[in-house]
Amino acid sequence: MKNLLKSFILLAVLLIEFPSFANQAPDDFAKSGISIGVVVEDLNKSLDFYLNVIGMVKTGEFSVDADKSKELGLSNGNRFDVKVLKLENSENAPEWKLMSFGKKANHPKQNYVPDDTGIQYITIFVKSMKPFLERIKKHDVKMLGKTPSMLDETRQFVLVQDPDGNFIELIGPK
């Protein structure tokens, strides 16, 4: 009992003296979600895919003029429009921001996740795979691998690519 008490006291001292020991993120962030900007070749085609196949909702849009884009270091003076999408229209939901500079990618379209570096895929957890499979079929989107495939007794996995080759994993009940 005495050793157990000593252990608890030591743990309490460590947590007070070394708060990072507790694995807590600092209170530096205004939002708990991360917004991701995706540069696409054809904004309308990608918008159609994410809205009508994946089922995201458009929650906003904005433009960045050429001078501001250069000032911010986002481009060498290119104006661009951004469409903001989310899985649900709530303030802290992560943002998927689509933008286009009207040009083709400098790298080949990926066939598999390890074909390139950088962000290669996103995972979306769904309540039911049925509506996604219906929309995938309706919009003639190719499923990759041998998907849909069962991950375990209850969860199904589907892998597709957006029009620019970004991989989208869908995981949820059949």
N, C-alpha and C positions, 0 to 999 in steps of 0.2 A: 504494500500500500504506500509505503514511504517513497519507493522508487517511482511509482506511478505519479505521485504528487510532484516529485522533482521534475519529471518529464513534462508535465503540464505547465509548470512554472517556467521551465526552459523554453517551451514552445511559445508561451505568452510573451516572454522577453524578446524572442526572435521576431515575432510578429510586430511588436511595438517598435523595436530598434531598427528592423530591416523590413519595412512594409512590402518591398518588392518580393520578399520571400513568400508572401501570401499569393503570389501570381495574380494580383489585381492590376488591371490597366490603370494608368493615371487618369485623373479626372480632367483631361485636356481636351476631350472631344465634345463638340456640340451635338453630334448625331452618333447613334450607335451603328448605323449602316454605312456601307461604302458605296459611292457612286462610281460607275465604270463607264468610260467613254469608249465607244467602238466606232472606228473609222470604217465606213462601208463604201463600196463602189457605187451602188445605186440606192439612194436614200428611200425612194418610193417602194422599190422591190423589198428592201429589208424591213421597212415599216409594215408592209403588207404581211410579211412572214411573221414578225413578232406579234402583231396585233391579231391576225386571223388564224395562224397555226398554233403558236405558243399560247396565245390568249392574254398577252399583256395589255395594259391600258395606257393610253397616252395621258400624261398628267401635266404636261407643259411643253414649252418650246421657247427658244431664244436664239438670237443671232449675235455673232461677234464680228464687228467690222474689221477691215484689213489693218488699220492703224492699231487698234486695241489688240488684235491677234498677235501682231509683231511685238508690241510693248510687253505683253504677257509672256512672250516666248513660246506661244502655241504654234506659230507658223512663221514663215518668212514674209508675211504680209498677205495672207490669203483670208478672204472673208468666208464665213461658213455659218450654216444653220444647224441647230441642235434640236432633236426631238427627244423629249424625256419620257421614258416608259417605266412602268413598275408592274409588279405582279398584282398589287392591290393599291388603290388610291388612298394611302395613309402617309402621314408626314414622315415617319421613320422607316418606311419601306425602302430598300435599296433601289437606286436609280440605274437604269440601263440607258445611257445617252448615245443616240445614234447621230452621226454626222458624216457628211461626204464632202470631198474636195473635187468630185467629178472626174476621178482618174482611176485607172486600174492599179491593183496592188503590184509592188515590185518583187514579190515572192510568189512561187507557185502555190496553187490551192493544195491544202493538206489532205492526204488520204487517211492518215492515222495521227493520233495525238502526239507521238514523239517525233513527227516529221519536222518540227520547228520549235523554237524557243518562245518564251513569252506566254501570255495567257492563251491557252489552247481550247479550253472548254469551260462551260458552266454547268452546274448541277441544279436542277429545279425539282424540289420535292412536291408531289401532287397528292391530292386526296383520293383521286381515282384516275386510272389510266384511260378509261373508256372514252371520255370526251377528247382527249389528246389524240388517241388512235383514230377516232372519227375525223378530226380536223386534218391530221397528217394524210389520211387516205383521200379526203375531199380535195386537198390542195396538191395531191400527187407528189408529196415529199418522200424521198427515198429514206427508208430506215437502214442503218448500217449494221454490219455484222449479222448475227443471227438473232436480231431483236424483232419483236419483244422477246425478252428472255427473263426467266424467273431468277431472282437473286437468292431467295430463300422461299419458305413456304407461303409467305404473304406478299412480298414485294416484287414488283416487275420492273424491268429496266428497258428503256428505249433510247437509242442513240440516233440523232439526226444531225445534219449540218445546216447552218443558215446559208443564205445566198452567197456569202463571202467565204464559206468554208469553216466558220467557227463551229466547234462541236457543242451540241446541246444534249446533256444527259437528263432524262426524265425518269424519276424513281417514285413509285407509289403502288398502292394496292391495285390488283387486277380488277 
